[in-house]
């Protein structure tokens, strides 16, 4: 009898043990920063709306932990943090340092709320203001040139007309469905921008130009579009915008973010209040300080 196991034989188990949940220990003043990382990461994941922030903050605090390897949290001083910040500024940009400081400030506020520390050594640390260079924006004449060269192709024309009329993000564009459009009033069509989960507060209804209805119909019928509006890759959408810019003789980089910035700057130039512009972009006027500063500066360049 051949005792060799079949190539496709599988070991059988009586049962699969259920996954055991691990209860994270509360942070304590006697612990080092490194010993509290797991609990802090779990906390940020529970409160953050971004899928990136928890891992980014975790990595930044881990860097602090490596700098203070054996020091108990309760013994960390402002001088320790100043030395760490100085080490960062010796080889990192001001913007990158500010991002890491945001994580540290958040971390120590968390420790304070957990009553691990009674005095916060980071309480008086402030980010250095960073004035980022303004991105390029498109002028009205360039909008017209883009639409003119794209008008012979339903897909490119609809893509550009939609982006220039709404300033939506890449993620919002790629999530749009045919059911999100309302043409019940032919003179005032609308599009619903929808989000899931914690981002549902970004949901909004945006007005569209009346002429987009015919473009939409042409695009969806010729392209056989019945559900997802742009069933393409990000790379393909970028290529459509790049090709349109080249055909229009525009040397600036033309992408979704540039169009979004141009849209916001033009609204401000036309007299729309900043808070209303931010709401149209799906941003919270109470917390979008960076966007406020950027769009106020950009509005002076919109023509």
C-alpha positions in Angstrom: 0.0 0.0 0.0 1.3 3.4 -1.0 1.7 5.4 2.2 2.6 8.7 0.3 0.0 11.4 0.9 -1.9 12.7 -2.1 -0.7 16.0 -3.5 -4.1 17.4 -2.6 -4.4 15.8 0.8 -5.3 18.3 3.6 -4.7 17.8 7.2 -8.0 17.6 9.1 -8.6 19.3 12.4 -11.3 18.6 14.9 -12.2 22.2 15.1 -11.0 25.7 14.7 -10.4 27.6 17.9 -12.3 30.9 18.1 -10.2 34.0 17.9 -9.4 35.3 21.3 -9.8 39.0 21.8 -6.9 40.6 23.6 -7.7 43.2 26.2 -5.1 46.0 26.0 -3.7 47.1 29.3 -4.4 50.7 30.3 -1.3 53.0 30.0 0.6 53.8 33.2 3.1 56.4 34.2 5.7 53.7 35.0 5.6 52.4 31.4 7.8 53.7 28.5 6.3 55.2 25.4 6.9 52.0 23.6 4.9 50.0 26.1 1.8 52.2 25.5 1.9 52.1 21.7 -0.6 49.3 21.2 -3.2 50.9 23.4 -2.7 54.3 21.8 -3.0 52.9 18.3 -6.3 51.2 19.3 -7.6 54.4 20.7 -6.8 56.5 17.6 -8.4 53.8 15.4 -11.5 54.1 17.5 -11.9 57.9 17.1 -10.3 58.7 13.7 -12.4 59.0 10.5 -9.3 58.6 8.4 -7.9 55.1 7.6 -4.4 56.6 7.4 -4.1 58.7 10.6 -3.9 55.8 13.1 -0.9 54.2 11.4 0.7 57.6 10.8 0.4 58.7 14.4 1.5 55.3 15.6 4.7 55.6 13.5 5.4 59.1 14.7 5.0 58.1 18.4 7.1 55.0 17.8 9.9 57.4 16.7 9.6 59.3 20.0 9.7 55.9 21.8 13.0 55.0 20.1 14.4 58.4 21.1 13.4 57.9 24.8 13.9 54.1 25.0 13.9 53.5 28.8 12.3 56.6 30.2 9.0 56.2 32.1 6.3 58.4 30.8 5.8 60.2 34.1 9.4 61.4 33.9 9.3 62.8 30.4 10.0 66.6 30.4 9.6 69.5 28.1 13.4 69.4 27.6 13.2 65.8 26.4 10.6 66.8 23.8 12.6 69.8 22.7 15.7 67.7 22.2 13.6 65.2 20.1 12.1 68.1 18.0 15.6 69.5 17.4 16.8 66.1 16.2 13.9 66.0 13.7 14.5 69.5 12.5 18.1 68.7 11.7 17.0 66.5 8.7 13.3 66.9 8.1 11.2 69.6 6.5 9.2 71.9 8.6 6.0 70.5 7.3 7.0 66.9 8.2 8.1 68.0 11.7 4.7 69.7 12.2 2.9 66.5 11.3 4.9 64.6 13.9 4.3 67.2 16.5 0.6 66.9 15.9 0.9 63.2 16.8 2.9 64.0 19.9 0.4 66.6 21.1 -2.4 64.2 20.5 -0.6 61.4 22.4 0.0 63.4 25.5 -3.5 64.8 25.5 -4.6 61.1 25.5 -2.3 60.3 28.4 -3.7 63.3 30.3 -7.3 62.1 29.6 -6.4 58.7 30.8 -4.9 60.3 34.0 -1.5 58.8 33.3 0.1 62.2 33.8 -1.0 65.2 35.8 1.2 67.7 33.9 1.4 67.6 30.1 5.1 68.3 29.0 3.8 69.0 25.4 1.1 71.5 26.4 3.1 74.6 25.3 4.7 73.2 22.2 3.5 74.9 19.1 4.0 74.1 15.4 6.0 76.5 13.4 3.9 78.1 10.7 4.6 76.7 7.3 3.6 78.6 4.2 3.3 76.0 1.5 3.8 77.1 -2.1 0.5 77.7 -3.9 -0.5 75.2 -6.5 -1.2 76.2 -10.0 -4.8 76.9 -10.8 -6.7 77.1 -14.1 -8.0 80.4 -15.3 -11.4 80.8 -17.0 -9.8 81.0 -20.5 -8.1 77.6 -19.8 -11.4 76.1 -18.6 -12.9 77.1 -22.0 -10.0 75.7 -23.9 -10.2 72.3 -22.1 -13.9 72.0 -22.8 -13.5 73.0 -26.4 -10.9 70.4 -27.2 -12.8 67.7 -25.3 -16.2 68.4 -26.8 -15.7 65.9 -29.6 -15.4 63.0 -27.1 -18.4 62.4 -24.9 -16.3 60.7 -22.1 -13.7 63.4 -21.8 -16.2 66.2 -22.2 -18.5 64.9 -19.5 -15.6 64.3 -17.2 -14.2 67.8 -17.5 -17.6 69.5 -17.4 -18.5 67.6 -14.2 -15.2 68.3 -12.4 -15.1 72.0 -13.4 -18.7 72.4 -12.2 -18.4 70.7 -8.9 -14.8 70.5 -7.6 -15.3 67.0 -6.3 -12.5 64.8 -5.1 -11.0 61.8 -6.9 -12.7 59.4 -4.5 -16.0 61.1 -4.9 -15.7 61.0 -8.7 -14.9 57.3 -8.8 -17.8 56.5 -6.5 -20.5 58.3 -8.5 -23.4 56.3 -9.9 -26.0 57.1 -12.5 -28.6 57.1 -9.6 -26.9 60.0 -8.0 -28.0 62.4 -10.7 -31.3 64.2 -10.6 -32.6 65.7 -13.9 -36.2 66.1 -12.8 -35.7 69.9 -13.2 -34.1 70.2 -16.7 -33.0 73.8 -15.8 -31.4 73.0 -12.5 -30.0 69.5 -12.5 -28.3 68.2 -9.3 -25.8 65.5 -8.3 -25.7 63.8 -4.9 -22.3 63.3 -3.4 -22.5 60.4 -1.0 -20.2 58.9 1.5 -20.4 55.9 3.8 -19.8 55.4 7.5 -18.2 58.3 9.5 -17.7 60.3 6.3 -21.4 60.6 5.7 -21.3 64.1 7.1 -19.6 65.0 3.8 -22.7 64.2 1.9 -24.1 67.1 -0.1 -26.1 68.1 -3.1 -24.4 70.1 -5.8 -26.0 72.2 -8.6 -25.0 71.4 -12.2 -25.1 73.6 -15.3 -28.2 72.9 -17.4 -26.2 71.9 -20.4 -24.7 68.9 -18.6 -27.9 66.9 -19.1 -27.4 66.4 -22.8 -23.7 65.6 -22.2 -24.6 63.1 -19.6 -27.1 61.4 -21.9 -24.6 61.2 -24.7 -21.9 59.8 -22.5 -24.0 57.1 -20.8 -25.7 56.0 -23.9 -22.6 55.8 -26.2 -20.5 54.2 -23.4 -23.2 51.8 -22.2 -22.9 53.2 -18.6 -25.7 51.9 -16.4 -24.4 52.0 -12.8 -20.9 53.2 -11.9 -20.3 56.4 -13.8 -16.6 56.1 -14.3 -15.7 52.4 -14.3 -12.1 53.1 -15.1 -8.8 53.0 -13.2 -7.3 56.2 -11.6 -4.5 56.0 -14.1 -6.9 56.1 -17.1 -8.8 59.1 -15.7 -5.4 60.9 -15.1 -4.5 60.1 -18.7 -7.8 61.7 -20.0 -7.1 64.9 -18.2 -3.4 65.0 -19.3 -4.4 64.4 -22.9 -7.0 67.2 -22.8 -4.5 69.6 -21.3 -1.9 68.8 -24.0 -4.5 69.2 -26.7 -5.5 72.6 -25.2 -2.0 73.8 -25.2 -1.9 74.1 -21.4 1.6 73.6 -19.9 0.3 73.4 -16.3 -0.3 70.1 -14.7 -4.0 69.4 -14.9 -5.4 66.8 -12.5 -8.4 66.5 -10.2 -6.8 68.4 -7.3 -5.8 71.3 -9.5 -9.4 71.5 -10.9 -10.8 71.4 -7.4 -8.5 74.2 -6.2 -9.4 76.2 -9.3 -13.1 75.7 -8.6 -12.8 76.9 -5.0 -10.7 80.0 -6.0 -13.2 81.0 -8.7 -16.2 80.7 -6.3 -14.3 83.0 -3.8 -13.4 85.4 -6.6 -17.1 85.6 -7.5 -18.0 86.7 -4.0 -19.1 83.4 -2.3 -18.4 83.4 1.4 -15.5 81.1 2.4 -17.5 78.9 4.7 -20.0 78.2 1.9 -17.2 77.4 -0.4 -15.7 74.9 2.1 -19.2 73.3 2.5 -19.5 72.9 -1.3 -16.1 71.1 -1.2 -17.3 68.8 1.6 -15.0 70.4 4.2 -15.9 71.3 7.7 -15.5 75.1 8.1 -14.8 74.7 11.8 -11.7 72.5 11.3 -10.4 73.2 7.8 -7.9 75.8 8.8 -5.3 74.8 6.2 -7.9 74.8 3.4 -9.1 78.3 4.5 -5.6 79.7 4.4 -4.9 78.1 1.0 -8.1 79.1 -0.7 -8.0 82.7 0.6 -4.5 83.0 -1.0 -5.6 81.3 -4.2 -8.7 83.5 -4.7 -6.4 86.4 -5.4 -5.0 84.6 -8.4 -8.3 83.4 -9.9 -9.3 85.3 -13.0 
